[in-house]
Amino acid sequence: MAKAAELESRAFITGNEVVARAALAAGADCMFGYPITPQNEIMHHWRRLAPQQGRLFMQTEDELSAGFATIGAVIGGKACFSATAGPGTVLFQEPLSMAEMMRLPVVVVVQQRGGPSTATVIYSQQELNLVCFGGNGEGLRLVYSTGSHQELYDYTIKAFHMAWRYRFPTFVLGDGYQAKMREPLQLYDPAERGFGPIPKEPIFGSVRGEGEKPLLHLRNSFSVEEELSEVLGRHLEDYARAAPELVEHEFLGGAGGELLVVAHGIVGRAARQAVRELRAAGRRVNFFRPITLRPFPEEALRQALEMSGGAVLVAESAQGQLGKLVRLAAAEWGRPRYRTLYRPGVGITAEDIAAEIEEAILA
């Protein structure tokens, strides 16, 4: 791991370089990846910086290979990660489904781009569904949605620790804007923020003597339904037990609100600014941002709805992917009054959200 003196500094860099530096600071051993915009520079910066600290990199022939190579290294006890976007995220679903079934702590950074298919290489929030629930299983994943370079740094570090602690595939969900833009952040030594070494160990092939834990049987294929049901049931119980410890959110506001604005990632950043300005002008507007999209902070959202009178505005650069999660969580609260600002693959500014809030309140 890099020395603390090398890490405690300010930087003004792109989001992709932030991810590479965060993975190095966390103690990641290797990266496997395949080029796709807008995440390419994560690979470039890792390849430039990692050999100086004895870390490894391999460019594979495609995203499927990157995913399975990462799985292989993780099984051997290495903290490894990959990064992708768009069509690459689609291809990652097969190895990630295997990681879900075998409870492997794979870490993947996704810098979202427009879709469907090749679409644009610029920006979107259209990969929420794919990242949270892709694959042919139950979506047993941990997904952090970031809105700034500081959060990219913080949650990339955290992703490795949570993946290895809970043994679920873990994502950092950024976007093309965060990938390419520059802004200041504080680099730091994770040990000084309470993070020890990544709690990694060889998952397969470790020697265990008599009286210790039995040898692990890694399995992702079952002969009969009952076998799958038994194993998957245990995974589902573990996930439900871990969810209250994993969920994170941000709330701004108070009781007696007229409206709750819900957004995530970089749109959440714009929404926060809009809500702050309107609150300073006397408007009783509240703001809620899920930081974990999977598991989703359902109870916290319901409390925020209660404080906001049941009126909600969902803003996202997708056609209701966050909106579906909000509606599912709110169903147990009652019948919220919905308003939406959906712009698939297009950026949303604080001014856009402020205008929509004013219309919603006056309606």
N, C-alpha and C positions, 0 to 999 in steps of 0.2 A: 504494500500500500504506500502511496506517496506520502512524504513527510508532511506534517502539519504546516510547517513554515512555508511549504510550497503551495498549500491550498488556501491559507487564510489571506485572501486578497480580493479586490474588486476586479471585475472584468466587464468588457463591453464587446460581446460576441454574438454570433448567431445561435439560434436555438439548437441546431444540429450539433454545433460544437459543445454546447452546454450538455447535451446528452452524453457525448463521448467522455467529457471530463467528469461528469457525475458517475458514470459507470467505472471509470478508473478510480475515483475517490472511494466508491463503495467497496472496491476490491474484486471486481469482476475479472475472471481469468481469461475469457476469450469471447470473440464475436464471430458468428457465421452470418453471412449475408449475401444478398444479390442486389445489384443496382436497380433502383426505381426512384424517380422523382416523386415527392420532394425530400426524401430521406437520405439521398446519396452521401451528403457530407458527413453524416454520422459515421459511415464506413471510412470515409477519407480521413477524418480527424482521428478516429480510433487507430487506423493503420499507421498514421504518422506518430502518434503519441505512445501507443501500447508497447511497442518493442523496447522503448527506453526503460520500461518497468517490468520487462519479462513476460508481458501478456501476449496472447496469440490472436491471429486473425486469419480467416480463410474465406475467400470469395467462392461460393459454390456455383453450380451450373444453373440453378433456378431457386425459387422460394421454397418449393417442396424439399429440396436437398438442404437448404439452410435450416428449415425447421427440424428435420430429422437429425442433422448433424448436431444441432443444439441439444436435442434430446439425448443423443449418445454421450455427449460430453457431460451433461447433467447427471446421467446415470452413473458416470464414473466419478462423480463428486466435484465437478467443476461448476463454478458460478458462471454460466454463459448466457448470452442474450443475442437477439437479432433485432432488426428494424426493417420496416416495410411500409407500404401504402397501397391503397386502391386495389388493383388486380392482384398485387402481391399478397394483400391481406386475405383475399379469396383463396389463393393457393395454400396459404398457411393453415387453413382450417383442418386439413387432414392430420398433419403432425400435432396440431393443438388439441384435436379430439383425442388422440392417443395420450397426450400429456394429461388431459382431464381424467381419462380412465385409469391411468397408471399413477396418478397423483405426483406428477413431476413438476418441479419448480422452474419452469421455463419463463423467461422474461422477454417480452417483445414491446418495442416502441413503435407506435403507429402514427405517422404524420399524415393526417387525412388529406385526400385530394378529391376532386369532383368525380361523380359517377352518375349512372351506371357505366360499366366497362371502362374503356380508356379515358373518355370524357376529357377533363382538363387536368393539368399537372399542378394546378395552383393551390386550391383550398376548398374545403367543405367541412361539414359535420355529418356527412352521410354514411360514415362507417360505424356509427354507434351500434346499430342492430347486429352487424357482422362481428364486431369485436366482443360485444356482450353475450351474444347467443349463437354465434356461428358454430359450424360443426353439426354433427348428428346426435348430440346429446342434450344435456340439461343446462348448459352454460355455467358450469362450475368454475368460474373465473373471478379474478379480482381485477377491476378496471378503474384506474385513476384518470380523471379528466383534468388537464392542466390549462391554465389561462395566462401564464407568464413564464418568462425564462427562469425566475426564481423557483417557481413550482416545478418546472421541468427538471431542474437540478434536485430539488428536495424529494420529489416523488420517484425519480429514477433511482436514487439511493434507497428510498424506502421500499421500492418494488422488490429489490433483491432480498431484503430482509423478510418481508412479508411472504414472498413466494416460498422461501426455504423454511419459514416458521410454520406455515399452514399447508404447504405442499399443494397449492393450486396454481395453474398458469396465471401469470400476472401481466397486465398491460399498462403502459403509460400511453394515454390517448391524447396526442397533440394535434397539430394541423399544419398545413402548408405555410400559413402566415408565421406561426411560431418557429417553424423550421428555418425560414429564410431571413426574418427580420433580426435586427440587432437591438439589444437593450442591456442596461447594466444589471448585474447580479452580484451577490456575495458568494464567493467560493469558500468552502470551509472543510475542515477535517471531520468526517462523520462521527469519529470517536468522541469529539468534544461536544457533540449534540446528542449523546446518549446511545449512539449506534456502535456496538462492538463489531467484531468480524462477522461476516455473513455466516450463519449457522449451518454451513454445508458439511456434508459427509458423503462418502461413497454410498450410493443407493443400492448398487448391485455388486456382488463379489466381495463384500467386506467379510472379515473373519470374525465369527462370534463363537465364543467358547460355551461350555455347558453352563446352564443357569442364566445365560444372557438371552436377549431377544432371538427368536427363531429367524432363520434365513428368510429374507423377503422374497415373495413370489410375485414378480411383476407380470401382470396379465391384462390384456386388452381384448381377448377373444374368449367366448363362452359357448359351450355346447348346447346348453338348454336355458330356457327363460328364467328358471328359478335361480340358477347360479348368478346370472347377471343381476337379477332383482336383489339378491342378498348383498352382493358387493356394492352395487350402486346405492342401495339403501343406506349403507354405512357412510358412503361419501356424502350423500344428501344430508344425513344427520350431522356430520362434521361441518358441512358448509353452513347449515342453519345455526349451529352452535357458535361458529366463528363470526357470523354476520354482524351481531351487535358490537363486536370488538373491532370490526373492520370498517364499518360505515363512517364516512366523514362528509360534512356539509358546511356551508357558510350561510349565515343569516344576518340580515341587516334590517332593523326596524323595531317595531314594538306592537303592543296590543292596540286595538282600535283602528287598524289599518283599513284603507278603502280598497286596496288591490295588492295582490302578491305577484311579483314578476319572477318567473322561473327561467333560468338559462344556465348553460354549462360552458366550460372551456372559455375560449376567447370571446364568445358572445356574452358569456357571463361577466366578463370584465367590462364590456361596454354597458351591460345592464346595470352593474353596480354603480358606474359613474352616473348614469341617468337617474337612478334612484336617489343617490346622494344629493344631486343638484336639486331634484324636485322636493326632497325632504327639507333641504335648506330653505326652500321657497315656501314651506308650510304645507306641502302635500303629504298626506298620510299614506305613503306608498312603502311597501315592504319588498325585500329582495331575498330570494332563496337560490343557492347554487349547489347542486349535488357535486361533490368532489369524487365520491365513488359512484359510478354508474351501475356497477355490479359488485357487491350487492348495493341496491338502491336504498337511500336513507328514507324509507317510507314513513316511519313514525314521526321523524323530524319534519317532513313535509306536511303531514296532517296537522301537526301543532302550528306550523306556520300558516296554514290555511285558516285555522281557528282564529288566529290573531289578526287575520286579514279579511274577515267577513265572508270568506268563501268565494271571493272573486279572484281569478287568476289569469295572468297573461303569460303564455309560453312563447319564448323567442328562440329560434334556432336556424342555422343554415342547413336545414334539411326539411323534408316534408312530414314532420310529425313524429320523428323517431324518439326524441325526448318526450314529446307530447304523449305518446302511448304509455311510457313509464309513469308519467305524472298522473294520467287518467287511471291507471291501474292502482297506484298508491292512494289516490284520492277517493276511490270507489268506497272504501270503508269509512271515509269521513262523512260522506253524504252526496250532495249534488252541487258541486261547485259551478260557478258561472264562468265559462271559458271564453277567452279571446286568444287568438294566435297570430304570431308574426313569423311565418315560415318562408324562407328564401333559400331553396336548395342550391348549394354550391356558390352562394353569393354572400359576401361579407355584410354584417349588420353593425351599424354605428350606434353610439350613444344617442345621437340626435334622432335616428330612426326609432329607437325604443322610446325616447322621451315623447315623441309625437304620438306614438301608438298608446302610451300611457294616458296622455291627455285626452285622447279620443275615448278611451275605455272609461275614464272617470266621468266624462261628460255625457256618455251614452245613456 
